[in-house]
């Protein structure tokens, strides 16, 4: 217990709090959630594993590395668990609300507004760019870990964890399946993808257990957050990944994964998380 008190950091509190929150939800809705017992064991194991990594981070190099990478590793399990939880505790999708917002802002559905970019070759490029979401967080975590900048690493993990979990709360309380599923007329306007799209797109659809993961756009939020976190430390790397981030955000709309409202909310959340995290870790000193 003393080792946990000595080693625990702010990002640990954020992760442990959300793990506990999800555990409580599963226990409360255990009669409705399929595989509830599996989910309960999984979250108890994740909480226990996190506490052990915090306690024994100085034991060896492997445990020290896992101690700072566990949020990235466990986030996959948390995300996948939502597919077993959200449809059963909040079964009514809120797509009509997001569709109305899009039509109010754009005059018509975002899928139609951005359909002029539905070009063979470009669609394949955007599909590849979309995959960067899974890589960018690992890149920035590894960057700070290799440089042994622990405070900066803790700050980054706090921001990323907070960002992920805000988006997951959105999926829980405002579930939506997105335009590719909700706008049936889009089946008559297929995406003009090539070989890459035809392989990657269905694989992602199969791997994504939860479909109610639109609002806010986690892809937009997390990728933009990585850019912001890099920009204040290494502008060269930030500018290098900027085209990837912009392409990724564009891909969410062109490939019909998200509504325009999802993307706008993702951008807003990214900046909010960034400035909140910065204020906590690097508060401005008042000049006397």
N, C-alpha and C positions, 0 to 999 in steps of 0.2 A: 504493500500500500504506500509506503514512503517513497519507493522508487517511482510509482505512478505520479505522486504529487510533485516530485522533483522534475520529472521529464515531460509532463503533460503540457500541451501547447493549445493556443486558441483554436487552431483548425481541428484538433482532436475533439474539443468540446462540440464544435459544429457537427462533426461526423457522428459522434456518439449520441448527440441529441436527436439527430434524424433517424439513426438506427433504432433508437428507443421509441421514437414516435411511430415508426412503421411497425415495430413489434406490438405496440399498444393497439394500433388499428387492426392488425391481424387477430389478436386475442379478442378484441371487442366484437369483430365481425366473423369469428371463427366458424359460425354455423352457415355463413353465406360464402365464404372464401374457399374455393377448392384447394386441396393440399395445404390446408391451414396448418396442420401439424408440421409439415415440411418447412413452411415459411417461418414458423415459430422457432424451430431448431436452427434454421439458417441464420436468423437474426441474433439469436442468443450466441451462436458460434462466432458471428462477425463481431459482436460486442466484446466477447471474451478474447478473441484473437487480437482485436485492437488494443485492449488493455494490456495484454501480454507483450505486444510489440512495443508499446510505450514503456513498460516496466523494464524490458530487457534490451533496449535499443543499443546499449553500449557493450553487449556481450560479444558480438562478432560483427564482421562487415555485412554478412547476409541479412541479419536481423536489423542492422542499422539502415540498410538500404530499403528493406521492406517496411520499416517504420515510417519512411517518408513517401513510399509508393502505395501504401495500402489504400488511401482514398481513391486513387485511380483504379486500383485492382478491384476493390469492393463495389465501385460505382456500377460496374457491369451487372453484378448480382442484384443490386438494389433496383436498377432499371428493369431488368427482366422480371423481377418480382411484381412490378406494377401491373404486368399483364395478367397476373393471377388475382389481383386485388381490385384495381380500378373498375373494370366492367361489372363487378359484382356488388360494389358498395355505392357506386354512382353510375348506374347503367344508362342514363339518358344523356346522349351526346349533345354538346352545345354548338354544333356546327352552324345551325341556322343563325345564331347570334353573330358569329364571326363572318358569315356570308353577308349579312346585312351591313356590318361595319365596312367590309371591303367594297360593297356596292355603293355605300354612302361616300367613301373616300375616293374611289376610283371611277365610279359611274357604272362599272361592271365588274365581273369576277376577275381577280388577279391572274388566273390561269389564261384568260383571254387577252388581257393587257400584255402579258409577257409571251404570248404565243408566237410573236414575230421572231423570237429567238429559237423557235423550235426547228432548228436546222441540223441536218445530219453532220456529224463531226463536232459541232458545238455542243450538242446534247451529250455526246460521249465525253467530251472534255469536262463538262459540268458534272457529269456523274462521277468522274474521277476526283474532281475538286470536292465533291460532297463527302468523300471518304476521309478527307483531311481532318474532319471533326474528331475522328478517333485517334489521330496521331498528334495533333498540335498540343494538347495538354501534356502528353508524355514527353514531348520535346522540351517544353519549358521547365517541367519538373526535373528532368535529367540535366538540363543546362545548369540550373542552380545547385543541384546536388553535386555535380562534378566540380563545380567551383567552390564547393563547401560554404556557400553563402546561406547559412541556416536561417537567419532572420528573413532574408528575402524569399527563401524557399517556403518558410512558414507563412509569410504574407501571401505568397502565390497560392499555396494550398488552401488557405483560409478563403481567399477570393473565389477560387475555382469551386470549392466545396459549397460555399454559399450560393454561387451561381447555379450549380447543378440542382441543388435542393429547392431553390425558388421555382425553377422550371418544373420540377417534379410535383411541387404543391399545385402548380397550375394544372398539370395533367390530372391530379386527383380531384380538384374542386371545379375545374372547367374542362372536362374531357371532350376531345374533338378528334375525329379521324382524318380530317384534312380533305382538300378538294379532289384528290385522286380517287377517293372512295365516295364522297358525299355528292359530288356533281356528276350525275349519271351521264349527262350529255357529252362529257369529255371522252367517253368511250368512242365517240364518232370523230374525235380529233386526236388520234394517237400521237404519242411522242415519236419523233423521227430519229430514233437512236440507231447506232450501228452495232458492231459486234460487242464492244465494251459494254454499252448500255444493256444489250440483250442478255449478257451474262451477269453483270453486277446488280442490276435493278431487281430481278426476281430473287436473287440470293439475299439481298437486304430485306426484302419483303418477308422472306421465310425466317430470317434470323430475328427480325423485330417482333417479339412476342406481343408487346403492347401496341395497339394501333391508335389509342387515344392519347397521343403524345405531341400535340400541336402547339398549344398555347401555354406559355410563350415559346418561341422557337429556340430550343436549346442549342441547335447548330449555330444559329446566328449569335446567340448570347455568348456561348463559350469560346467560339473562334474569335469574336471581337474582343473578348476579355483577354485572351492570350496575346492578341496584338497590343492592347493597351498596357499590359504588364511587361511586355518586352520593350515597348517604346521608351519607357522611362529608364530602362537599364541599358539597352543596346539598340539604338535606332537603326543600325545597319540590318540587324536580323529582323527587326520589326518591319522595315520597308521591304525586305526580301519576302516575307510571308504575306504582306498586304494584298498582293494580287490573288493569292490563294484564298485568303479570307473573303475578299470581295466576290471571287468566283463561287465560293461555297455559299455565300448568302444569296447570290443570284440563282444558284442551283435550286435552292429551296422553293423558289417561285416558278422557275421555268419547268422544273421536273414535277411540280404540283404536289410537293410534300407539304407545303404550308400556305396559309392564307397571308395576305399582305399584313393583316392585323397581328399575326403571329410574329412576323419579322420586325415590325415596328416595336412591338412590346419587348422582343428579344434585345433590340438595340437599347431601349430605355433601361431595361433591367441590367444589361452589361455595364452601362455607365454608372448606374446607381450602386451596383456591387463594387465597382472599381473605386469610386470615391468614398464609399463607406469603409471599405477595407483600408484604403490609404489613410483615412482620418484616424482609424484605430491604431495602425502600425506606425504611421509617420505623422503624428499630429503637428500642426504648425505651432511654433512657440510664439507666445505673445511678447511683442517687443515692449520693453519698459521705457 
